[in-house]
Amino acid sequence: MLSLKQLQRFTETTAIKAGKLLLKEQSRARIIQFKDIQDIATTADLKSEKLIITDIKTIFPDHNILSEEAGIIDHKSEYTWVIDPLDGTKEYARGLPTYAVLIACQKGAQIITGCVYVPSSSDLYSAAQGSGAFHNNHSVRISQQSQLNQAIVFSHLPNHRLTDSQFALGWKTVSRIADSSYRLRGTNMDAVSLCWLAQGGIDAYIVPFAKGPNWWDLAPGLLIAQEAGAKITDLKGKPVNPHNLNQGIIASNIHLHPQLLRVLNS
């Protein structure tokens, strides 16, 4: 088995390869599947996924793989690769630059390495457990903003996968954060937002309602933010459970976290 640092380098190299493929494919990618009212897959999703899975199988043939498009490939290993080969497919299909490649590796329930690569800007974020977080090979740390009314908060916004009551409650909760913070912005890039939190570009990232992002949308970003110093819990202050993502998420520094908990639960 490779060391954590070697795993991190493998993850980075593979994400960059997939990102270069996505850049080349964007102008000719075709929508091939409408997965639900708010989700699609393109030819580029599948090509990127095939590249990543092939690279993983070449080096780690016995490892499990959880991918957005392929689902679970279960070899009963203690190691599982969690991948989103194209995060931001809808935007990608419209020619926008707001998409990324997400790759993480878990040992049991613990994320041990993760990488987020933004092909349009060549921004590479990565982390290995216990080794800190990096942006383009430079160490990063979260901001130390201590006042919520001066904080920039990015939020995953309510969508129509929620029930009517959940949708209405979600927007009420978002409204409370908007009233309490300096700036609230909606995000379609959850892992990238966690990376911006890690580098101090924003002060908090939240999922203020049930039925938020999937695990492959979050896994590498959560590790990167945590390694940069973020405190990450659900809306009750408990650790985020990858098997139950219906309890919301708060990621921020230790100063803002209790303030966000208070507002989100008021």
Steps between C-alpha positions, in 0.01 A plus 500: 500500500626849415569758768246778558724745316526263203121453504461878497732533200315221315169675568634833373650350184182310416276803561716718274491237223120485523481879506703531180263252336199706609650820359549330164152345499290797613419643157384162368348329804145370458229450761428127505286460812248699702539337842222707657340843466818673616782266397658392172798300373708573191744308286775690683384370841543144378837559332639669811362225722652228279842669517491531879371148564756351260784679681372386840457138387851499352664593832239378749311211335351377828366835623130589502379788283195721556431723200208724412440333164621141551368457854684263735770254393533287812807281555444479878813709553555733797592766241239679289560762232224761481488685169293756317656509153320823410351707780288773340378310196212737425731801496760309297237410240412871469862593434568651842834463685345407836571128518757277669643150537460352849694198631535371857620179663353361822636243740190371671292809575802734513593712197878468474572701186302726271545719195286764329617623160343791309612455137397844372733678744751219574421534871612185682393443860608193692558355845615186675385413850719670758714681241317828443319643198653639183403725209736464203760351736480793746374436853165665582308579819145614566418859596475607862197725453325500836182699431216348300380844391837545327516149352459385141289183500444265207190281514368200313152625408165318531386326184198308375628164621361613836139467604295821491532543876877429495542745212316777684686434826832491315447846357393637838823365647706648217326833559608499866863455397464776240374735773780403740806492271692760301445320170310182414556335163347188351734239358471216252858388575503355849851353500647811337324718759660291775836561331434875495423469871831316545699780336321777690308636202169448679424458869239223509326238288160364600232254395212638709240228430442129439579322173812694411786393271610143445814359662700519175417874484655557842763244602823661372387851591418398856851362556667803340299741717561293813874482436500880458353538848123495446255364752242290315179361649136443418236750613492343847874533550568129440756355255384480139392144421568391139216247531249764609543839334149614593608692810655802327859626520682790663866559410681803640763604751448443873389861553215500249385142551297557821346814352390310190364215712296748701353677196429181305320343796308808613 
